[in-house]
Amino acid sequence: MKVGDRDQRPWGQFEILAQGSGYQVKRLEVLPGQQLSLQRHQQRQEHWLVVQGLARVQLGDRQFSLRVGQSLDIAIGEWHRLQNPGDELLALIEVQMGSYLGEDDIERRADDYGRCPTS
């Protein structure tokens, strides 16, 4: 995928805003009541910044909320999940950093949309 590309997902969509050597920036939009899979990556770390709505985050064994202007860092190999518990769109900027940034570097442990064996 390249800058400007959008990808529809069951939970919403993302758009690639910028790319370069070892990094990629996306805008994720999560529909009300939806959530991404519980996942981890082996070749990239991520930084999330909430720009609209309220995010419910699972990071390892911790669960917490992030509001507009709040952010977090996700280490390589750390289990994480993003949920929109509100009734308005959740939007965040995701900065991916690593040696490989392909969409196939996703290991899922739980998923509402049947994309992993344990869903």
QUIKA-V977310 format. One record per pair of residues at least 4 apart in sequence whose ideal C-beta (glycine too) atoms are under 7 Angstrom apart, sorted by sequence separation. I is the first residue (numbers start at 1). J is the second residue. D is the distance in Angstrom with one decimal. If there is no record, write none. Layout:
BEGIN
i,j,d
I,J,D
I,J,D
END
This chain:
BEGIN
i,j,d
1,5,4.4
9,13,6.1
30,34,5.5
66,70,4.2
74,78,5.3
86,90,6.7
111,115,4.5
115,119,6.7
8,13,5.0
19,24,5.0
50,55,5.1
58,63,5.1
96,101,5.1
100,105,5.8
111,116,4.7
114,119,5.0
1,7,6.9
7,13,6.4
57,63,6.9
66,72,6.6
74,80,5.0
84,90,3.8
110,116,6.9
6,13,5.7
7,14,5.6
18,25,4.2
57,64,5.8
108,115,5.8
109,116,6.7
16,24,6.6
17,25,4.5
108,116,3.6
110,118,6.3
111,119,4.5
6,15,4.7
17,26,6.3
56,65,5.6
57,66,5.9
109,118,6.5
110,119,6.5
16,26,5.6
17,27,5.7
55,65,6.6
5,16,5.2
15,26,6.5
54,65,6.1
55,66,4.3
4,16,6.7
14,26,4.8
15,27,4.9
3,16,5.3
14,27,6.5
54,67,6.0
59,72,6.7
2,16,6.6
3,17,6.8
14,28,4.7
1,16,5.6
3,18,6.2
57,72,6.6
59,74,6.7
3,19,5.7
12,28,7.0
13,29,5.4
50,66,4.8
52,68,6.5
2,19,7.0
12,29,4.5
50,67,6.3
51,68,6.4
12,30,4.6
50,68,5.4
60,78,6.0
11,30,5.5
12,31,4.7
50,69,6.9
59,78,6.6
60,79,5.9
11,31,6.3
38,58,6.6
50,70,5.6
59,80,5.2
12,34,6.2
49,71,4.3
58,80,6.4
76,98,6.9
11,34,4.0
48,71,5.9
58,81,4.1
11,35,6.3
47,71,6.4
48,72,5.5
11,36,5.6
57,82,6.1
47,73,5.3
55,82,6.0
56,83,4.1
45,73,6.9
46,74,4.4
45,74,6.2
55,84,7.0
56,85,4.7
45,75,5.6
79,109,6.5
45,76,5.1
53,84,6.3
54,85,6.4
44,76,6.5
54,86,4.6
53,86,5.5
42,76,6.6
41,76,6.4
42,77,6.3
53,88,5.3
55,90,5.7
53,89,5.7
54,90,6.7
40,77,5.6
52,89,6.1
53,90,3.7
55,92,6.4
40,78,6.0
52,90,6.6
53,91,6.3
40,79,5.0
52,91,3.9
40,80,6.8
51,91,5.1
38,79,6.0
39,80,6.6
51,92,6.1
50,92,4.9
51,93,5.9
38,81,4.4
49,92,6.0
37,81,6.9
48,92,5.2
49,93,4.6
36,81,6.0
35,81,6.3
36,82,4.7
48,94,5.6
35,82,6.4
35,83,3.7
46,94,5.7
47,95,4.4
35,84,7.0
46,95,6.8
34,84,5.7
46,96,5.4
33,84,6.6
30,82,6.4
32,84,5.6
44,96,5.0
45,97,5.4
31,84,6.5
44,97,6.3
45,98,6.1
30,84,4.1
32,86,6.0
44,98,3.2
32,87,5.0
43,98,4.9
32,88,6.4
43,99,5.5
44,100,6.8
32,89,7.0
43,100,4.1
44,101,5.7
31,89,6.8
29,89,5.8
30,90,4.2
44,105,6.2
29,91,5.1
43,105,5.0
28,91,6.9
42,105,6.1
27,91,6.4
28,92,5.3
41,105,4.9
41,106,6.5
27,93,5.9
28,94,5.6
39,106,5.1
40,107,5.3
25,93,6.6
26,94,4.6
39,107,6.3
39,108,5.0
25,95,5.3
38,108,6.8
37,108,4.4
38,109,4.7
23,95,6.6
24,96,4.5
38,110,4.2
23,96,6.5
37,110,6.4
23,97,5.1
37,111,3.8
22,97,6.1
22,98,6.7
22,99,6.9
24,101,4.7
35,112,6.4
37,115,6.1
37,116,6.5
10,113,4.3
END
